[in-house]
Amino acid sequence: MKSKFFLTLFIFTLYQFVLSYLLRPFLGSQELDSANFAQLLSNYKIYFDIICIVTLIYFSIPVFKEKKRSIAIVALCISLFFYIFLNFIFVASNIFHQPKNLLFADVNKNKVDKNEMIVGIEFHGKSKAYPVPFIDYHHQIIDSLDGQKIIATYCGLCRTGRFYLPYINGKYTTFRLVGINHNNALLEDDLTKSWWSQESGTCIAGKLKGKVLEEITVQNMTLQKWVELYPNTEIMQPDPSYAHRYPYRDYYVENMENPSMLIAGGNWSAHSFVIGISKAEASKAIEWNNLQKNKIIKDKIAETHYVLALSNDNKSFVAFENNLEANIELRNDTLFFNNVPHNFAGVNLLTGKKELISMKAYREFWFSWKNAHPNTIQLHP
C-alpha cells in the first residue's frame, strides 16, 4: 500500500510540474511545439487532480497508521507545497493583473514622462496612448475607444504590442493570461477556452484553432511624438495599485539604443530588434539599425509599395502605403510625397486631411517575428 501511495503522489506532482514547465520560460520549454499538449493537460487537470487526491486519501489511511510514517508525511507536505505554489502562486493570471483603476488624462493633466515609449491607437478621430511599462506589466487591458471595445496587449519577453477587437463569432469575450508559448504570451478566451497567440492574434490550440482575432493598427512612438501628432489624445496614467510593480521606466528606451540589442553586420540573432511589416499573407523583416542608419526605406510587399520612416528622435517610426509610387523624401520629420508634405500621422499638411494609409509595422525581437511569420522575407541593406 505504501508503494502505491508514493507512486500516486509522484504522478500527481509530476503532472503539476509538466504543465507548469510547458507554460513557463524554463530551459528548453519554449523550443517545444507544446501548445496543444499543454492545453490538453490543462483541460483535464481538474479531473486528474480529483482522482489523484481521492486515491491519495484512500492509500494514506493505512500508511499514516504505521509507526514509520515520517517519510510519507514529509513527501506529502513537499507535494502539497509545490501544488499550491504552481497552481495558486506561480501562475500567470496571479502575477499579472488587469488594472484596478484604468486612468487616463489629457495632455495638460498627464503625469507620464514625454520620453516614454507608448503604443498608440487612433480610431474614428479619437486617440489613446498606452505607455509600454504599464501595458507590459498588465499584459492585457480591456478598454474602449469611441464606444468600441478593444483589448490592448503586450508581451515583454518579445516586445510585442498588439491591439485586437475582443469578439469571437460576433460575441464579446474576455481573456486571461495562461502562460507563454515560444516566449510569447498565451491568452485564453472565456467563451470557448481556446488559446490565442498574443503576437499574431491566432488561435493555436482549442476549438477555434486557426481563427484570427481582428487586429487594430497601432503605432510605436515616444509619447512626445504621439502628442505632437494627436494633441487631443488621452494618455494612460499609472494605476496606484500597481505603480510599484511597473518596470524600470527607461528600460525600453535604453534597449533601443544598446548596440548589443541591435543587428550587427547582418547577424540576425534571436534578441536583435527588427521592424516586422505585413500585408495580407506576406511579411518582411527589416533590421532596426538599417532603419536607424537610413531613416527612410522604400520597398514593396504583396504588390503593395510602402515607405518606412524613422523620426528624428530615433525611436518613433511609421509605415505607409505608396501605391502611387510617388517620389518620397523625409525632411525634418515630414514626409514629402511628390513634394506634398505629410506628418507622421499621414495628414496632408496643406489640406489638413489624413491621406496616407497606415500599414501594420512593429518593432520587436527577431525570434518573435520569425516564429509568428516563419516564411517572412529578410530585407537586407
C-alpha positions in Angstrom: 0.0 0.0 0.0 2.9 2.4 0.8 4.4 1.9 -2.7 1.0 2.8 -4.3 0.8 5.9 -2.1 4.2 7.1 -3.2 3.6 6.3 -6.8 0.3 8.2 -6.8 2.0 11.1 -5.1 4.8 11.1 -7.7 2.4 11.0 -10.6 0.2 13.8 -9.1 3.3 16.1 -8.5 4.8 15.3 -11.9 1.6 16.4 -13.7 1.8 19.8 -12.0 5.4 20.2 -12.9 5.0 19.2 -16.6 2.1 21.6 -17.1 4.0 24.4 -15.4 7.2 23.6 -17.4 5.4 23.9 -20.7 3.8 27.3 -19.9 6.8 28.9 -18.3 10.3 30.1 -19.6 12.2 27.1 -18.3 15.3 25.7 -20.0 14.2 24.1 -23.3 10.4 24.5 -22.7 9.9 27.3 -25.2 11.6 25.4 -28.1 8.8 22.8 -28.0 5.6 23.0 -30.0 3.6 22.1 -27.0 0.5 24.3 -27.0 -1.9 21.5 -27.9 -0.5 19.1 -25.4 -0.4 21.8 -22.7 -4.0 22.7 -23.3 -5.0 19.0 -23.1 -3.3 18.8 -19.7 -4.9 22.0 -18.6 -8.4 20.9 -19.7 -8.3 17.6 -17.9 -6.3 18.8 -14.9 -9.3 19.2 -12.5 -10.4 15.7 -13.2 -6.9 14.3 -12.8 -6.4 16.2 -9.6 -9.7 14.9 -8.1 -8.9 11.3 -9.0 -5.4 11.6 -7.6 -6.5 13.3 -4.3 -9.2 10.7 -3.7 -6.7 7.9 -4.4 -4.1 9.5 -2.1 -6.6 9.8 0.7 -7.5 6.1 0.3 -3.9 5.0 0.2 -2.8 7.3 3.0 -5.1 5.9 5.7 -3.2 2.7 6.2 0.2 4.4 5.6 -0.4 7.0 8.3 -1.5 4.3 10.7 2.0 2.9 10.6 4.6 3.9 13.1 7.2 4.7 10.4 5.2 7.4 8.6 7.5 10.4 8.8 8.8 10.0 5.3 5.3 9.8 3.9 4.3 12.9 5.8 7.3 14.8 4.6 6.7 13.7 1.0 3.1 14.7 1.2 4.0 18.1 2.6 6.5 18.7 -0.2 4.0 17.7 -2.8 1.3 19.9 -1.3 3.7 22.9 -1.2 4.5 22.5 -4.9 0.8 22.0 -5.8 -0.1 25.3 -4.1 2.9 27.2 -5.5 2.4 26.0 -9.1 -1.3 26.4 -9.1 -2.0 29.4 -7.0 1.2 31.5 -6.7 3.4 30.9 -9.7 0.7 31.3 -12.3 0.5 34.0 -15.0 -3.0 35.1 -14.0 -1.9 35.7 -10.4 1.3 37.5 -11.4 0.0 39.9 -13.9 -3.3 41.7 -13.3 -5.8 43.9 -15.1 -5.7 47.5 -13.8 -7.9 48.1 -10.8 -8.1 51.7 -11.8 -7.8 52.3 -15.5 -7.0 56.0 -15.6 -6.5 58.4 -18.5 -5.6 62.1 -18.7 -5.4 64.7 -21.3 -2.1 66.3 -22.3 -2.4 69.1 -19.7 -3.0 66.7 -16.8 -0.7 64.0 -17.9 2.0 62.8 -15.4 3.8 60.3 -17.7 7.3 61.4 -19.0 7.1 62.6 -22.6 10.2 60.5 -23.4 8.4 57.2 -22.5 7.7 54.7 -25.3 4.0 54.2 -26.0 1.7 52.1 -28.1 -0.8 54.5 -29.7 -4.2 53.9 -31.3 -6.3 56.2 -33.4 -9.9 55.3 -34.2 -12.6 57.5 -35.7 -10.8 60.6 -34.8 -10.2 59.5 -31.2 -6.8 58.5 -29.9 -5.2 57.0 -26.8 -1.6 56.4 -25.8 -0.6 53.4 -23.6 2.9 53.7 -22.0 4.8 50.5 -22.6 5.8 49.8 -19.0 2.2 49.9 -17.9 0.8 47.5 -20.6 3.9 45.3 -20.2 3.1 44.7 -16.6 -0.6 44.2 -17.1 -0.1 42.2 -20.3 -3.7 42.9 -21.4 -6.1 45.8 -20.8 -9.7 45.7 -21.6 -10.7 49.2 -22.8 -12.9 51.0 -25.2 -12.4 53.8 -27.7 -15.2 55.8 -29.2 -17.7 53.2 -27.9 -15.7 50.3 -29.5 -14.4 47.6 -27.1 -10.7 46.8 -27.5 -8.1 44.7 -25.9 -4.6 46.2 -25.6 -1.9 43.5 -25.2 1.8 43.5 -24.7 4.4 40.7 -24.2 7.6 41.9 -22.5 9.5 38.7 -23.5 9.3 39.6 -27.2 8.4 43.3 -27.1 5.2 42.9 -29.0 2.3 45.3 -28.6 -0.9 44.3 -30.3 -4.5 45.6 -30.1 -7.5 43.5 -31.0 -11.3 43.6 -31.1 -12.3 41.1 -28.4 -15.1 39.4 -30.3 -15.4 35.7 -31.3 -18.0 34.9 -34.0 -19.6 38.3 -33.2 -19.8 37.6 -29.4 -17.8 39.8 -26.9 -15.5 37.8 -24.7 -12.7 38.5 -22.1 -9.3 36.8 -21.9 -7.0 35.6 -19.3 -3.2 35.1 -19.4 -2.4 31.4 -19.1 1.3 31.4 -19.8 3.7 31.6 -22.7 4.4 29.6 -25.9 7.7 30.2 -27.8 8.2 33.0 -25.3 5.1 34.8 -26.4 2.1 35.4 -24.2 -0.8 32.9 -24.4 -4.4 34.2 -23.8 -7.4 32.0 -23.1 -10.8 33.3 -24.1 -13.7 32.9 -21.7 -16.1 31.9 -24.4 -14.6 28.7 -25.8 -11.5 28.3 -23.6 -9.3 28.3 -26.7 -5.7 29.6 -26.5 -4.5 32.6 -28.6 -1.1 33.9 -29.5 -0.6 37.5 -28.4 1.8 38.2 -31.2 -0.4 37.2 -34.1 -3.9 37.0 -32.6 -4.2 33.5 -34.0 -5.9 30.6 -32.1 -3.2 28.0 -31.7 -5.0 25.5 -29.5 -8.6 24.6 -28.8 -12.0 24.6 -30.6 -11.2 27.7 -32.7 -7.7 26.7 -33.8 -6.7 28.6 -36.9 -9.1 31.5 -36.3 -7.6 35.0 -36.1 -8.8 38.0 -34.0 -9.5 41.2 -35.8 -6.4 43.4 -35.3 -6.3 47.2 -34.9 -3.3 49.0 -36.4 -1.2 50.7 -33.7 1.9 52.9 -33.7 5.1 52.6 -31.7 6.3 56.0 -30.7 7.6 58.2 -27.9 4.8 60.0 -26.0 6.4 63.3 -27.1 5.9 62.4 -30.8 2.4 61.0 -30.3 1.3 64.1 -28.5 2.7 66.2 -31.4 0.6 64.3 -33.8 -2.5 63.9 -31.6 -2.7 66.8 -29.2 -6.1 65.8 -28.0 -5.1 62.3 -27.1 -5.9 60.5 -23.9 -2.8 59.1 -22.1 -3.0 56.1 -19.8 -1.8 57.0 -16.2 -0.2 54.7 -13.7 -2.6 52.6 -11.6 -1.8 53.5 -8.0 -2.4 49.8 -7.0 0.4 48.6 -9.3 2.7 51.6 -9.7 5.4 50.0 -7.6 5.4 46.9 -9.9 5.8 48.7 -13.2 9.2 48.0 -15.0 12.1 50.5 -14.8 10.8 53.5 -16.8 13.8 53.9 -19.2 14.4 50.2 -19.8 12.8 50.2 -23.2 14.5 53.4 -24.4 17.9 52.1 -23.4 17.3 48.8 -25.1 16.6 50.6 -28.4 19.9 52.3 -28.2 22.0 49.5 -26.8 24.3 48.1 -29.6 24.0 44.6 -28.1 20.3 44.6 -28.9 20.8 45.7 -32.5 21.6 43.6 -35.5 25.2 44.0 -36.4 26.7 43.1 -39.8 23.7 41.0 -40.9 23.8 38.8 -37.8 20.1 38.1 -37.3 20.4 36.9 -33.6 17.3 36.0 -31.7 17.2 39.0 -29.4 18.1 41.6 -32.0 15.4 44.2 -32.9 13.7 44.2 -36.2 10.8 46.0 -37.8 8.2 43.5 -38.9 5.8 44.6 -41.6 2.9 42.6 -43.0 0.3 42.8 -45.7 -2.3 40.1 -46.5 -0.3 36.8 -46.1 3.1 38.3 -46.8 5.6 39.6 -44.3 9.0 41.2 -44.2 11.6 41.9 -41.5 13.9 44.9 -41.6 16.9 45.4 -39.5 16.3 48.1 -36.8 19.8 49.5 -37.2 19.2 49.6 -41.0 16.3 51.9 -40.4 18.3 54.0 -37.9 21.0 54.4 -40.5 18.9 55.3 -43.5 15.9 57.0 -41.8 13.7 56.0 -44.7 13.2 52.7 -46.5 11.1 52.2 -49.6 10.1 48.7 -50.6 7.3 46.5 -51.8 5.3 43.7 -50.2 2.3 41.7 -51.6 2.2 44.0 -54.6 1.9 47.0 -52.3 4.6 49.7 -52.3 5.3 51.2 -48.9 7.6 53.6 -47.1 9.0 53.1 -43.6 10.3 56.2 -41.9 12.1 57.0 -38.6 11.6 60.2 -36.7 14.4 62.5 -35.6 14.1 61.0 -32.1 15.4 57.7 -33.5 12.6 55.8 -31.7 9.3 56.7 -33.4 8.6 55.1 -36.8 5.7 54.8 -39.2 4.8 52.8 -42.3 2.5 54.0 -45.1 1.3 52.6 -48.4 2.8 54.2 -51.5 0.8 52.6 -54.3 1.1 55.7 -56.5 4.8 55.1 -56.4 5.4 58.7 -55.6 8.8 60.3 -55.1 9.2 60.4 -51.3 11.6 62.4 -49.2 12.0 62.7 -45.4 12.9 66.1 -44.2 12.6 67.3 -40.5 10.1 64.6 -39.6 7.9 65.4 -42.6 7.2 63.0 -45.4 7.0 64.7 -48.9 5.0 62.7 -51.4 5.8 64.3 -54.7 6.6 67.5 -52.8 3.3 67.4 -50.8 4.1 67.5 -47.1 2.6 64.9 -44.7 3.2 64.4 -41.0 3.8 61.0 -39.3 0.0 60.6 -38.8 -0.4 60.6 -42.6 -2.1 64.0 -42.6 -1.6 66.3 -45.6 -0.2 69.5 -44.0 -1.6 71.6 -46.8 -5.2 70.4 -46.6 -5.3 69.1 -43.0 -6.8 65.8 -44.2 -5.5 62.3 -43.5 -4.5 60.9 -46.8 -1.8 58.2 -46.2 -2.9 54.6 -45.4 -1.1 53.2 -42.4 0.4 49.7 -42.6 1.0 47.2 -39.8 4.6 47.6 -38.7 6.1 46.6 -35.3 9.5 46.8 -33.6 10.2 43.5 -31.7 12.7 40.8 -31.3 13.7 38.8 -34.3 12.8 35.4 -32.7 9.3 36.6 -32.1 8.6 37.9 -35.6 10.2 34.8 -37.2 8.2 32.4 -35.1 4.9 34.1 -35.9 5.9 34.6 -39.6 8.1 31.6 -40.5 8.0 32.5 -44.2 9.0 36.1 -43.7 11.4 37.7 -46.1 14.5 39.3 -44.6 15.2 42.7 -46.1 19.0 43.3 -46.2 20.6 46.7 -46.7 
